[in-house]
Amino acid sequence: MVLSTKSLPKKRRASNPLSLKDIFMMLPIVTYPDKRLKAVSKEVIDFDADLHTLLDDMYETMINTNGIGLAAIQVNKPINVLIINLPDDDEEGTQDRANLLEIINPIITHSEGTTVYQEGCLSVPKFYEDVERFETIGITYQDRYGKACSLEADGLLSIAIQHEIDHLLGKLFIEKLSYGRRKKFEKEYKRMQKELKAKK
Ligand SMILES: [Zn+2]
C-alpha cells in the first residue's frame, strides 16, 4: 500500500535517497493489469533463509518506492507474506524499521465497524481512491521464524493489513470501487500507461 501524495509529509517525499546497495536489493513490482496479481497466494511452510532474504528485499523495495505496505505477490512471489511499516506521526514521516511488521500466513479472526480511507497501491501506480474497510481487526499470523503471533489493529494499520491481505487473495483495491468509478479508473489508467510508453 502507498499513501496518497495528499497525506504524505512534504519532507519525506522530497528525499528518497537510493544507494547502490538498495538498487541491488530492489525487486521489480508487478503492476496492474498483470494477471499474476490475481493468483491466490500459498501458505508458507519453510521459515528458512530464502524467506528471510525475500523479507529483507521486500523491505528495501517498499522503502525505496515510498510504500508503507507490500505483499510478496507484488514482487512475483505468491506466498502468504506481507510487510507493513507505517510512518511516524512526526513531520518527516520517518519509517522507523523498529516498527516494521513482518506478517506471514495471516488470518483475520474478527472485525468491527467500517472506515473510509484514500488508498493507493504500488501495483496500481499513481492512482488513489477512497475505499471502505473494517475499522478494527484482529489477526493471527507467524513471524519470520514461524512463531505464532496475534495483533489487534485499528486506524491506518488496520487498513494497511486489510489492503495487503486482499493481495494474498488475488484482489486489488480497485475491485472495491463502484461500477462508475471503476470505469473511470480503467480509462484514466489506460491513458496514463500510453503516456508512459510514449515517454520511453
Ligand atoms: Zn497494494
Boltz pocket constraint, residues with backbone or C-beta under 6 A from the ligand:
constraints:
  - pocket:
      binder: B
      contacts: [[A, 1], [A, 2], [A, 69], [A, 120], [A, 121], [A, 122], [A, 123], [A, 163], [A, 164], [A, 167]]
      max_distance: 6.0
